[in-house]
Structures are given as C-alpha cells and as structure tokens.
C-alpha cells in the first residue's frame, strides 16, 4: 500500500516523504517534480505558459497513472491536488493519506522568500495568501486524511519517526 502525503506548501511533504521512502524501502514520488520532468519546465513556467487549470489537469493525469501502475510508494502531492474533486477518489484509492498539518504562521516562516517559485503565492501578500489558501484547503485535507501529523516542529527525520509510530507504518 502506498503512503500519500498531503498538506500545504512548506509542510515538509518532500523532505518527510524521502525519509519515509528510505525507511520503508519503497520508492518516493513527488508529483510536482514528476510533472516538471515530463513537461521539461518548472511549475511556474507551466502556470505562465498554460495556466493553472492545465496544471491541475496534469496533476489528475499523474494520479491516474500512479493508480494504474499499482506501485507501492511514498507519494508527495502538490498542495492544491487534494482540493480538486476529480482527484479525491483517486487519492483515496492510491493508499493511506497522511496530512502534514501546520498553522499558517509556521508555514509563512518556512516559505518566506520563496514566492517567486510558487505561482499560488507570487504577487500576493504572503501572510494573507497562506492564511486564505490554508483556510480554503483545510476541509479537503481533513476529509481525505487517514492520519494527521502535526509538523509544526521537529526535523524531517523526527516527523518521519512520528508518522511510522503513530500511523502504524
């Protein structure tokens, strides 16, 4: 069974996911990185050239491909992936969903200076935008989660240990 990591930008999905995959001896798949590799450009470039909706369609296609592959892996989702209705059923079928949860204040500290590489933040007041998006997405994250892990503090390795202990991995 795959472990699916969901959460807001800056919650540590990639760092924790790599640690979990190593400890569990299964592959790590970062859906954002996979989309960038397939498209041959960065997510900001995808947003600029094709728009957000096209990117969201790429996410859904990526999830469908993972479901068909039936590979057990630790899968890190983009922050907005769980919000799209078309993705929710696929995500649940992929495996056990772990929500990496942190308050907006913690996420802001982690994301400061990164707006240019994050299309959903670029051009906005970061504090207000993070709080607003997190509020919009929280219900979707919680509805999909089989387990919630607070990632407000601790290293990726400590959070990984916590997930393995708490989520029964």
C-alpha positions in Angstrom: 0.0 0.0 0.0 1.2 3.5 -0.8 1.5 6.3 1.7 0.2 9.6 0.3 1.5 12.8 1.9 -0.8 15.9 1.6 -0.5 19.3 3.1 0.2 22.9 2.4 3.3 24.3 0.7 6.1 24.2 3.2 4.7 21.4 5.3 7.6 19.2 4.5 6.0 16.7 2.2 9.1 16.2 0.1 11.7 16.0 2.9 9.5 13.8 5.1 8.5 11.7 2.0 12.1 11.0 1.1 12.8 9.9 4.7 9.7 7.7 4.8 10.5 6.1 1.5 14.1 5.3 2.6 12.9 3.9 5.9 10.2 1.8 4.4 12.3 0.6 1.4 9.9 1.8 -1.2 10.2 4.5 -4.0 9.5 8.2 -3.4 7.4 10.0 -5.9 6.9 13.8 -5.8 4.1 14.6 -8.2 5.2 18.2 -8.8 8.8 17.0 -9.7 7.3 14.3 -12.0 5.2 16.8 -13.8 8.1 19.2 -14.2 10.2 16.3 -15.6 7.5 15.3 -18.1 6.9 18.8 -19.2 10.6 19.8 -19.4 9.9 23.0 -17.4 9.2 24.3 -13.9 5.8 24.6 -12.4 5.9 28.5 -12.5 6.7 28.1 -16.3 3.8 25.7 -16.7 1.4 28.2 -14.9 2.7 31.0 -17.1 2.5 29.1 -20.4 -0.6 27.0 -19.9 -2.4 28.4 -16.8 -3.5 26.8 -13.5 -6.3 24.7 -15.0 -3.9 22.9 -17.4 -1.5 22.2 -14.5 -4.4 20.8 -12.4 -5.3 18.5 -15.3 -1.7 17.3 -15.4 -1.9 16.5 -11.7 -5.1 14.4 -12.3 -3.4 12.6 -15.2 -0.4 11.9 -13.0 -2.6 10.4 -10.2 -4.5 8.3 -12.7 -1.1 6.9 -14.0 0.0 6.1 -10.5 -3.2 4.3 -9.7 -2.8 2.2 -12.9 0.8 1.4 -12.1 -0.1 -0.2 -8.8 3.3 0.6 -7.4 3.7 0.9 -3.7 5.4 4.2 -2.9 5.5 7.2 -0.8 3.7 9.9 -2.9 4.0 13.6 -2.2 1.1 15.6 -3.6 1.2 19.2 -4.6 -0.6 21.5 -2.0 -3.6 22.0 -4.2 -4.0 18.5 -5.5 -6.5 17.3 -2.8 -8.8 20.2 -3.5 -9.8 19.1 -7.0 -12.9 16.9 -6.9 -11.5 14.7 -9.8 -8.5 13.8 -7.6 -10.2 12.9 -4.3 -11.4 9.4 -5.2 -8.1 8.6 -6.9 -6.1 9.7 -3.9 -8.1 7.5 -1.6 -7.6 4.5 -3.9 -3.9 5.1 -4.0 -3.3 4.4 -0.3 -3.2 5.7 3.2 -3.4 9.5 3.3 -1.3 11.4 5.8 -2.0 15.1 6.3 1.1 17.0 7.3 -0.5 19.8 9.3 1.0 23.1 10.4 -0.5 26.5 11.2 -0.2 29.4 8.8 2.3 31.2 11.0 4.7 28.2 10.8 4.2 27.8 7.0 4.9 31.5 6.5 8.2 31.3 8.2 9.2 28.3 6.1 8.1 29.9 2.8 9.4 33.4 3.3 11.4 34.4 0.3 10.0 31.6 -1.9 7.0 33.4 -3.5 8.7 33.6 -7.0 9.0 29.8 -7.2 5.4 29.3 -6.1 2.7 30.5 -8.5 -0.1 30.3 -5.9 1.9 32.9 -3.7 3.6 35.1 -6.3 2.2 38.6 -6.4 0.3 38.4 -3.1 0.9 39.4 0.5 2.3 36.1 1.6 0.9 36.0 5.1 -2.7 36.8 3.9 -2.4 34.4 1.0 -1.1 31.5 3.0 -3.9 32.0 5.7 -6.6 32.3 3.0 -5.5 29.3 1.0 -5.0 27.2 4.1 -8.5 28.0 5.3 -9.9 27.1 1.8 -8.0 23.8 1.7 -8.2 22.6 5.3 -11.5 20.9 4.9 -10.4 18.9 1.9 -7.1 17.9 3.6 -9.0 16.7 6.7 -11.7 14.9 4.7 -9.1 12.8 2.8 -6.8 12.2 5.7 -6.5 8.7 7.3 -4.0 10.2 9.7 -3.0 13.8 10.7 0.6 14.6 11.9 1.5 17.9 13.3 4.6 19.1 11.6 5.0 22.5 13.4 8.3 21.4 14.9 10.9 18.7 14.5 13.2 17.7 11.8 12.1 15.6 8.8 13.6 12.5 10.4 11.7 13.2 13.7 8.5 13.7 11.8 9.2 10.6 9.8 9.6 8.6 13.0 6.4 10.1 14.4 4.5 9.0 11.3 5.9 5.5 11.4 4.9 5.2 15.1 1.5 6.9 15.0 0.3 5.8 11.6 1.4 2.2 12.1 3.9 2.1 9.2 
